Amino acid sequence: MPLTILSNKNIQHLLLDLRKEVLHEMMERLREALDEYSLSKTKGGCSADNQPEPTSVESFHGTATRFMPATSSSYLGMKVVTQATVTVPDESSIESLDRGPEDSMVSTPANNSRGALLIMSNTSEPIGIINAQEFTAFRTALTSSLLLLHRRRVKVLTVFGTGKQAFWHVRLALCLHGHTIKRVHFINRDFSENATAILTNFYSYDALVREREGWPSTSFSLLTPYYEEYRRMINKQVRDADVVYCTTPSTEPLFDHRILTETQGRQKGRLIIAVGSYKDSMIEVPKEVIHQAVKRHGTGHHLHKHAEEGGVIIVDTLACLADTGELTQAKVGETEVVELGELVMLQRLVPTAEETSSMSDEMSPRSSFEGPSMRTIFSPSFSKTDSPSEERHGLAHIFPSHRPHRLPSIFHRRKSSRSLEKGGLATASENSLPRRSESRNSSPQPQPQRSDSQQSNNTSSPTHHPPPISHRSSSSVSHTPTLTSGKKPHKPQSAKEDDLCRWLTKGNVIYKSIGIGLVDLVIGTELIKMAREEGVGVTMQDF
């Protein structure tokens, strides 16, 4: 079997001019894998119960090495990444800014994270080796972009940090929403080489790509604490933002919580994506903002309108409850988080940015999810026989009726023991992504509904050899059928589906990620296919 080796420059070559159509195909493969990861009742394929636990080792000379294994029905993967342990200077003047050494698209200092991803067939035949530097930042941003894809309003981006994570989150946002994004604000601890380089990268980006994606007139700015009006400007840039990206290993909140928790800050819905902190000692989003997002709202009259809040934090994996400072310091419980994989398929019900651009602002949602009817929708364990005091938080019965066979498992947390009781995941982590759809002209197969007895008997995936990685139109990594493929594209939505759509498109949504190995496996396989098609990298026949 051939073995393809991709260097960091090879990855950049494949990704920097990535077309939107290819990006959407990658995101489709990612949806399928994450959906199976979170919701599959089997113990095979991409299911969370079939994923080995990651682990970390910290050396005496200040480095942390993280081992991230992954498995699907067709492939096996192992990513190993080593990075210098972050040390935080005791400087109160920059206490809310980026703490750790970061890298940019043009600089690679010695203390950057380094490593590689090995991909094998399910019979352990090596297929590819990928440099992990650029790849890790890209797949993390691609995962986050699943939530960005259907946001109704994306005009202003505010980004904490200027490293690879910051670059790729902005780069993918411009690819998906370039025609609406007017301003991008970077906030960094100083005018470092990385900070100036990221501005140069975007202002000097290929003019044809900028024109094609619709952002030739988008402005980019850099703010540091050395600016005399820094406090006023950071308040304005965070409050004006439609999307806030936090990409730093900070040990202090990146901004004052009052910017978003006071009345003026709550009137606008935002998407906050936090991917920089990966230890319980690190924190980017203030705990008060987390508390506001999971707060239970009463049914009384509210003097001020504010953006809707779903009552939960979205995470890539339940391990975030133990491994991230935001959730541990805010004491967020298991009923107050929902995995991204539990929502990605439902997002097909949400209109795209192009579709929502034609909607009138008068069709805006209610000021908040309040009142008895709303609380019923957002209560996993609430029933007519329950008392209000027994009501639990979360996105419960909003899941549509077209997938009833999955409803019982979603918020009963069948896999909570897997994520929280398997003995502490490693403290050093990274931030996280999967593959492309089959030929656009082919007819997708709907997911068959299985009975409980059938599900219990199907505890493992059949072993088979993976398809050859030679064409982009080959079958998917996980071979997971699309759940909604048989559904009419414009099926009328129920009231519950409307509530979910409004929250995801316009509400206050917080996403926290530490990374899962399955994402590396699926996206890595996609890049190997692309490389072989385009003749990029080194391919050894008969390895």
Residue, then its C-alpha position, 0 to 999 in steps of 0.5 A: m500500500p502506498l505511503t504519503i508523507l506531507s510536510n508543513k509546507n505541503i499542508q500550506h500548499l493544499l490549504l491556503d487556496l482551498r475552495k469553498e466547495v471543497l471546504h463544505e465537503m470536508m465539513e460534511r465528512l466532519r459532521e458525519a463523524l462527529d454525529e456518530y462519535s456523540l450519538s452512536k449506540t454501537k462500540g465500533g466505527c467513530s463511536a466515542d465508546n470505540q475511541p482510545e483515551p488520549t494521554s499526556v506526559e510532562s518531562f522534567h525539562g518543561t515539555a508536554t507530549r500528548f498522544m491522541p489515538a483514534t479509530s473508525s471503521s476503516y482507519l486507525g490514527m495516532k497523533v503525537v505532539t510535543q510543546a513547551t510548557v507555558t510560563v506566565p509572566d506576573e505583569s498585571s498590565i497585560e493580565s488579560l492577554d495572550r500568555g503563551p508563545e504562539d506561531s504564525m504562518v511565517s515564523t516557527p520558533a523553537n518552542n512551538s508545538r511539533g509532532a506528526l499524525l500517522i494514519m493506517s488502515n484498519t489492518s495497521e498498514p501505514i497510509g500517511i504521515i502528516n506534519a502536525q503544525e499547520f494541520t492541527a490549527f486548520r482542523t481545529a478551525l474547521t470544527s469550530s466553523l461548523l457553528l459559524l456556517h449558519r450564523r445569520r450575522v457575521k460582520v465583525l470578528t474579534v480575535f484574541g491571539t495572533g498564532k496559527q489558530a487565530f489565522w485559520h479561524v479568520r481564514l475559514a470565516l472569510c472563506l465562508h462569510g467573506h461577503t459580509i465580514k467588514r472588520v477583523h480585530f486582532i488583540n495581542r499582548d504586544f506588537s510581536e513578529n507574529a502579530t505584524a505577520i498575521l496582518t501582513n498575511f491577510y493584507s497581502y493575500d492573493a487578490l483573486v482569492r479575496e475577490r472570489e470570496g468577497w472580502p477585498s475591502t475587509s479591514f484588519s486591525l491590531l490592538t495591544p495594551y500599549y495603546e493609550e485607549y486600550r481599555r475603551m477599545i477592547n470594550k468596544q471591539v468585544r461588544d461590537a463583535d458578532v464572533v469572538y475567537c479566543t486562541t491563547p493559553s491564558t491563565e486569566p480571562l481575556f476580557d472583563h466579563r461586564i462587557l458581555t454580562e451588563t445590559q448593553g452587552r446582552q442585547k446582541g447575540r454572539l458566537i464565542i469560540a474558545v480553543g486556546s486553553y487546554k488545562d484546568s489552570m487556563i481560562e480565556v472566557p470569564k466564568e461570569v459569562i459562562h454562568q450567564a450562558v447556562k443560567r436558568h431564566g425565570t418567567g417574569h417580566h424583564l425590563h430589557k430585551h436580550a439575545e436568546e441563551g440556550g442554557v448550555i455550553i457546546v463542547d467538542t467532547l465531555a472531557c472539557l468538563a474536567d480539562t478546561g479552566e472555563l468550565t471547571q472554575a465556573k463549576v459547570g455540570e454535565t447537564e449544562v453542556v452538549e457535544l457538538g456532535e449532538l447538534v451538527m446534523l440538526q444544523r441542516l435545518v438551519p438556513t445558510a448565511e445566504e438564505t438568512s440574508s434575505m430575512s427581515d430583522e423584524m423576524s427576530p426571535r423572542s428576547s429570551f427563551e423564557g416562559p413555561s413552554m420554552r422551559t419544557i423544550f429546554s429541559p432534558s428530564f422535565s415532565k408533567t409529573d416533575s416539579p420545577s425544582e427538579e427541572r434540569h438545564g440543557l437542549a433537551h426535547i428540541f431534537p426533531s421527531h425525524r430521529p426518535h430512535r436517538l432521543p433517549s440517549i442524547f441527554h441521559r448521557r450514556k457516555s458520561s462515564r466514558s468521558l469523566e470516569k475513565g481516570g482523568l484525561a491528560t491535562a495538556s491538550e490541543n484543539s481540534l477535525p474529518r472528510r469529503s462527501e461522495s460524488r455530488n451526483s450520487s444518491p446518498q443513502p438514508q440512515p436506517q432506523r434500528s430497534d433497540s434489540q438490533q442496536s444492542n446486538n450491533t456492538s462492533s463494526p465489521t472489519h474491512h479494508p479501507p477504500p484506496i485513497s486516490h480520488r476525492s470522490s471515494s467513500s467516506v472515512s467513517h462510512t456513516p450514512t447521512l441521517t437527513s439525506g432522505k429528507k426534503p431540503h425545505k421541510p417545514q420546521s416545528a416550533k421546537e426546531d425553530d427555537l433551536c434554529r434561532w438560538l444557533t443562528k442569532g443567540n449567545v452561543i459558547y463553544k469550548s474545544i480541547g480536541i479529539g483524535l477522531v477529527d485528526l483521523v478524518i481530516g488527515t485522510e482527506l488531505i492525503k487524498m487531496a495530496r495524491e490527486e495534486g501530486v503534493g508531498v512524497t508518495m512511496q509505492d509499496f511501502 
